[in-house]
C-alpha cells in the first residue's frame, strides 16, 4: 500500500500538467473566421487564420490606394511579405496572464505529418478592450511561413496556461 501511495505521489505532478484533449467534431468544420481553416477540435476559444502571400499583396494594394502611398512605400511593404504568408493565432482571454502569447506553443505540419515550424512566442502585452462590464485581453501571434501551406496541412496550438490543445486543418483555396 505504501509503495502504491509513493507511485501515486510521483505521478500526480505529471498528470496535472498534461494537456486536456478538447472534444473533436465528427468531421472537421469550416472556421467562421477563415474559409481556408477547418476546426478539428472545438476551437471557439482560439481561432486562427491563414493569410496567403497573394492575399497580403492584395491588401497592400488596397491600403496603398486608400492611403495614397508612393511606389517606394509599396515596395517596402511588399518586401515584408514572407513567401508562404502567415498563420495568425488570435488569443483572447478574460484575464491578462491568460492572454500572454508566451503560454502558447504553435506547431505546423505538412499533410504527411512532418513538422514545418514550431514557435514558442515571446511574452507580449495583450491589448485590452471593454466588453460590457468585463475587460477582454487579446493578442495576435503572426507565424511567418517560408513556403505556402499545402491542402491538409495541420496546425496545433498548445496553451500551457489553460492546459488545452487545439487542432486545425488548413485547406487553402
LINURKA-V398022 format. One record per residue. N is the residue number from 1. RES is the residue in one small letter. D_LAST is the distance of its C-alpha to the last C-alpha in Angstrom with 1 decimal. Layout:
# LINURKA-V398022
N/RES/D_LAST + N/RES/D_LAST
This chain:
# LINURKA-V398022
1/x/59.4 + 2/x/59.5 + 3/x/57.4 + 4/x/54.7 + 5/x/54.8 + 6/x/54.4 + 7/x/51.3 + 8/x/49.9 + 9/x/50.5 + 10/x/48.8 + 11/x/45.7 + 12/x/45.2 + 13/x/43.8 + 14/x/41.1 + 15/x/40.2 + 16/x/40.1 + 17/x/37.5 + 18/x/35.1 + 19/x/31.6 + 20/x/31.4 + 21/x/28.9 + 22/x/26.9 + 23/x/26.6 + 24/x/23.5 + 25/x/21.7 + 26/x/22.5 + 27/x/18.8 + 28/x/16.1 + 29/x/15.4 + 30/x/12.5 + 31/x/13.6 + 32/x/15.2 + 33/x/14.6 + 34/x/10.8 + 35/x/8.2 + 36/x/6.4 + 37/x/10.0 + 38/x/12.1 + 39/x/15.9 + 40/x/18.1 + 41/x/21.2 + 42/x/22.3 + 43/x/20.9 + 44/x/22.3 + 45/x/24.4 + 46/x/21.9 + 47/x/18.4 + 48/x/16.0 + 49/x/13.0 + 50/x/10.7 + 51/x/11.3 + 52/x/9.8 + 53/x/12.8 + 54/x/11.6 + 55/x/11.3 + 56/x/14.7 + 57/x/16.1 + 58/x/15.4 + 59/x/17.1 + 60/x/19.9 + 61/x/20.5 + 62/x/20.8 + 63/x/23.1 + 64/x/25.1 + 65/x/25.8 + 66/x/26.7 + 67/x/28.8 + 68/x/30.2 + 69/x/29.5 + 70/x/31.2 + 71/x/29.7 + 72/x/30.8 + 73/x/29.1 + 74/x/25.8 + 75/x/26.2 + 76/x/27.1 + 77/x/24.1 + 78/x/21.7 + 79/x/23.7 + 80/x/22.8 + 81/x/19.0 + 82/x/18.5 + 83/x/16.7 + 84/x/13.9 + 85/x/13.8 + 86/x/15.0 + 87/x/14.9 + 88/x/17.0 + 89/x/19.3 + 90/x/21.2 + 91/x/24.6 + 92/x/26.7 + 93/x/30.2 + 94/x/33.5 + 95/x/35.6 + 96/x/35.5 + 97/x/35.9 + 98/x/33.0 + 99/x/30.6 + 100/x/31.4 + 101/x/28.4 + 102/x/31.0 + 103/x/30.8 + 104/x/27.3 + 105/x/26.2 + 106/x/22.5 + 107/x/21.5 + 108/x/18.2 + 109/x/18.0 + 110/x/16.1 + 111/x/15.4 + 112/x/19.1 + 113/x/20.4 + 114/x/21.6 + 115/x/21.8 + 116/x/20.0 + 117/x/21.4 + 118/x/23.9 + 119/x/24.8 + 120/x/27.8 + 121/x/27.8 + 122/x/31.0 + 123/x/32.9 + 124/x/32.1 + 125/x/33.6 + 126/x/31.3 + 127/x/31.4 + 128/x/33.4 + 129/x/33.1 + 130/x/35.4 + 131/x/34.1 + 132/x/37.3 + 133/x/39.8 + 134/x/37.4 + 135/x/35.9 + 136/x/32.3 + 137/x/31.4 + 138/x/27.9 + 139/x/26.4 + 140/x/23.0 + 141/x/22.5 + 142/x/20.2 + 143/x/19.4 + 144/x/18.8 + 145/x/17.0 + 146/x/18.4 + 147/x/15.4 + 148/x/11.6 + 149/x/10.8 + 150/x/10.0 + 151/x/8.3 + 152/x/11.4 + 153/x/12.8 + 154/x/15.2 + 155/x/16.7 + 156/x/20.3 + 157/x/22.4 + 158/x/26.1 + 159/x/28.3 + 160/x/31.8 + 161/x/33.5 + 162/x/32.2 + 163/x/32.1 + 164/x/28.7 + 165/x/25.7 + 166/x/22.2 + 167/x/19.4 + 168/x/15.6 + 169/x/12.7 + 170/x/9.5 + 171/x/6.4 + 172/x/3.8 + 173/x/0.0
